[in-house]
Amino acid sequence: GQGLMAGKRGLIMGVANNRSIAYGIAKACADQGAGIALTYQGEAFKKRVEPLAQELGAHIVGHCDVTDPATLDDVFAAVAKLWGKIDFVVHAIAFSDKEELDGRYVDTTRGNFQKTMEISVFSFTDVAKRAEALMPDGGSLLTLTYYGAEKVMPHYNVMGVAKAALEASVRYLAVDLGGKGIRVNAISAGPMKTLAASGIGDFRYILKWNEYNAPLKRTVTPEEVGDAGMYFLSDLSRGVTGEVHHVDSGYHVVGMKAVDAPDI
Ligand code: NAD
């Protein structure tokens, strides 16, 4: 095969539809010759993921809800059966109760705090542990984060706390797995209109604000995050681990943001 991902095979978790960041990454990898396995969360998503898998020439390895470890076991068993070993895993999964992505962080409930951390943070470590067993020759793990981990962003609340923990996990996992040649990185993506983002209040305002203030004067697309993701999963990034890489039109470097945007 040809392409930067020729001969590589990996599992991509988090495709909900064709606007998902995970889909952007899957497309970039498929275009470069990677073999791809996809999961879906529940029957409702299965119908949407099937045509996408077909388009990408990807395998579907089953339903996975990261709060149910048996479904993770099943998915990794299916991948092991399919390929024996793998080269990469993408974790593009997050969840928090919509109600709490509004109002004050201080009002976060114990139940939603735990659920948000389990789905958005622990699941990456849980996946990494399973991936390690299928990566005897090394590999690359990638997760998705957001600037709300570093700075307080309106409406991000408990998800910002979760992303901070996720970014710390990337560093701890990079050390734990580095000796086996397994690299662990995150992409900190700028805001994009996906299904997950629809739970965040005033999202159109956040997009406008980013457009106005980012050095590139625009927001980013799942295709752009997909290309950067492909770099992390390919050998081009073989010297890189423990990194949180911003694909956000440069928004994070701007210290003094202007407020007089014409449309804000
Ligand atoms: P999306 O809705 O397309 O993807 C989110 C995925 O998480 C879905 O496929 C959903 O099925 C999955 N998921 C949620 N709970 C799950 C569970 N219990 N078990 C298994 N899967 C579960 O949205 P997206 O924006 O592509 O999100 C992907 C990642 O990118 C998330 O981690 C998100 O926080 C991150 N991110 C998004 C943006 C943005 O603006 N859209 C910016 C930065 C980071």
Residues whose N, C-alpha, C, O or C-beta is under 5 A from the ligand:
A	BS01	NAD	G14 V15 A16 R19 S20 I21 A22 Q41 C64 D65 V66 T67 A92 I93 A94 F95 I119 L144 T145 Y146 A189 G190 P191 M192 T194 L195 A196 A197
